[in-house]
Amino acid sequence: MSIISVDQLSKQFAYYNKEVGLKSSIRNLFKRETLYKDAVKQVSFVVEEGEMVGFLGPNGAGKTTTLKMLSGILYPTAGKVSVMGYTPWERKKEFKRQFAIVMGQKNQLWWDLPANESFHLNKTIYEVEDGVFRKTVEELSELLDVTKLMNVQVRRLSLGERMKLELIAALLHKPKVIFLDEPTIGLDIISQKKIRDFFKYYNQQHKLTVILTSHYMNDIQDLCKRTIIINDGKVAYDGDLARVNDLLNQKKIVKIKLSDVVEEGVLLRYGDMKQYELTEAVLEIDRDEVKAILKQMLDDLPIIDFTIEDLPIEDGIAILYRKGEQP
Ligand SMILES: Nc1ncnc2c1ncn2[C@@H]1O[C@H](COP(=O)(O)OP(=O)(O)OP(=O)(O)O)[C@@H](O)[C@H]1O
């Protein structure tokens, strides 16, 4: 049975055009121009219990807005949502007790206190029994390797350490559904992987239902079989990740730094130019040819540094559209 169902969900934001300068500010006091932004447009999908679904999409696609409506933080303009049988924006106590949201960009822990104090606060809010509380904190802090950090003031912790403690705070009341909005943003690769491994294990143990948004393909790839791609407020794709992955991974981005200026025309021999600044360039190269071409470049050019990266998700989606292919 589906635990989340979203039907024709839409959100339009109204906002005011703010011009700069004193004159404009005074004028705006009397007459303000209202602008509208359709952030989410008739989005529909269902999620089964225990499923981990990836929400992928470029900046401003509408991922966070969708998750905020699914959490009851925002009211929709139109559409229906059911999460565990509840309408999130009615904010029933029983609903709040069974779900959690973690936002990589926002702190839920008290900045000036040790995490342990925030955990106790959550324990009281969610009415978690003493025994369950102790056991959960012990289990999760061991799994995430943060036992020694519980009594350190949160502001003194690294970003990765803080995120692990944020996750414990969010899971203390054993939610059935969790929304993770960019939980690994800004973290180094090792911390990102630790958090992914933790969720893989936790999901298996507790049958937690997860919706995960991320810019990092690796996060989604590692955790979710299914992905929903959101583009310009609409669902552009909903299905098996492997197929999208294949399409998105056809190209790689190679960034090079040169010790001397090399003309753009020369660099164009090696791939499609994305950016060029005399001694720095960004090229798009077919995945299968990257190794050979890079070797050639290292032989031919005064390269002092290079990186190979995945195609940004925006470009991947553009390829999907260019191909006119619904993956
Ligand atoms: N309160 C608001 N008022 C007006 N526009 C808004 C508001 N909140 C979000 N938007 C706009 O709605 C669109 C969707 O934003 P949203 O934060 O949902 O995107 P996102 O997919 O989560 O992007 P990102 O990956 O950059 O976080 C964006 O164009 C954003 O500027």
The ligand as an SDF file (V2000), in Angstrom:
LIG
                    3D

 31 33  0  0  0  0  0  0  0  0999 V2000
    8.9350   32.1480   -0.9060 N   0  0  0  0  0  0  0  0  0  0  0  0
    9.1430   32.2080   -2.2270 C   0  0  0  0  0  0  0  0  0  0  0  0
    8.7270   33.2620   -2.9540 N   0  0  0  0  0  0  0  0  0  0  0  0
    8.9110   33.3170   -4.2950 C   0  0  0  0  0  0  0  0  0  0  0  0
    9.5450   32.3520   -5.0080 N   0  0  0  0  0  0  0  0  0  0  0  0
   10.0030   31.2840   -4.3420 C   0  0  0  0  0  0  0  0  0  0  0  0
    9.8370   31.1530   -2.9160 C   0  0  0  0  0  0  0  0  0  0  0  0
   10.3960   29.9740   -2.5270 N   0  0  0  0  0  0  0  0  0  0  0  0
   10.8870   29.4080   -3.6500 C   0  0  0  0  0  0  0  0  0  0  0  0
   10.6550   30.1880   -4.7370 N   0  0  0  0  0  0  0  0  0  0  0  0
   11.0200   29.9000   -6.1390 C   0  0  0  0  0  0  0  0  0  0  0  0
   10.4150   28.6790   -6.5050 O   0  0  0  0  0  0  0  0  0  0  0  0
   11.2910   27.9240   -7.3340 C   0  0  0  0  0  0  0  0  0  0  0  0
   11.5070   26.5520   -6.7310 C   0  0  0  0  0  0  0  0  0  0  0  0
   12.3110   26.6660   -5.5690 O   0  0  0  0  0  0  0  0  0  0  0  0
   12.8050   25.4000   -4.7200 P   0  0  0  0  0  0  0  0  0  0  0  0
   13.5380   25.9180   -3.5450 O   0  0  0  0  0  0  0  0  0  0  0  0
   11.6570   24.5090   -4.4770 O   0  0  0  0  0  0  0  0  0  0  0  0
   13.7600   24.6980   -5.7560 O   0  0  0  0  0  0  0  0  0  0  0  0
   14.7780   23.4880   -5.5370 P   0  0  0  0  0  0  0  0  0  0  0  0
   14.5100   22.5200   -6.6340 O   0  0  0  0  0  0  0  0  0  0  0  0
   14.7050   22.9780   -4.1420 O   0  0  0  0  0  0  0  0  0  0  0  0
   16.1390   24.2190   -5.8090 O   0  0  0  0  0  0  0  0  0  0  0  0
   17.5870   24.0390   -5.1060 P   0  0  0  0  0  0  0  0  0  0  0  0
   18.1020   22.7450   -5.6200 O   0  0  0  0  0  0  0  0  0  0  0  0
   18.3390   25.2280   -5.6410 O   0  0  0  0  0  0  0  0  0  0  0  0
   17.3810   24.0890   -3.6360 O   0  0  0  0  0  0  0  0  0  0  0  0
   12.5500   28.7440   -7.4900 C   0  0  0  0  0  0  0  0  0  0  0  0
   12.4910   29.4580   -8.6850 O   0  0  0  0  0  0  0  0  0  0  0  0
   12.5040   29.6830   -6.2890 C   0  0  0  0  0  0  0  0  0  0  0  0
   13.1530   30.8880   -6.5890 O   0  0  0  0  0  0  0  0  0  0  0  0
  1  2  1  0
  2  3  1  0
  2  7  2  0
  3  4  2  0
  4  5  1  0
  5  6  2  0
  6  7  1  0
  6 10  1  0
  7  8  1  0
  8  9  2  0
  9 10  1  0
 10 11  1  0
 11 12  1  0
 11 30  1  0
 12 13  1  0
 13 14  1  0
 13 28  1  0
 14 15  1  0
 15 16  1  0
 16 17  2  0
 16 18  1  0
 16 19  1  0
 19 20  1  0
 20 21  2  0
 20 22  1  0
 20 23  1  0
 23 24  1  0
 24 25  2  0
 24 26  1  0
 24 27  1  0
 28 29  1  0
 28 30  1  0
 30 31  1  0
M  END
$$$$
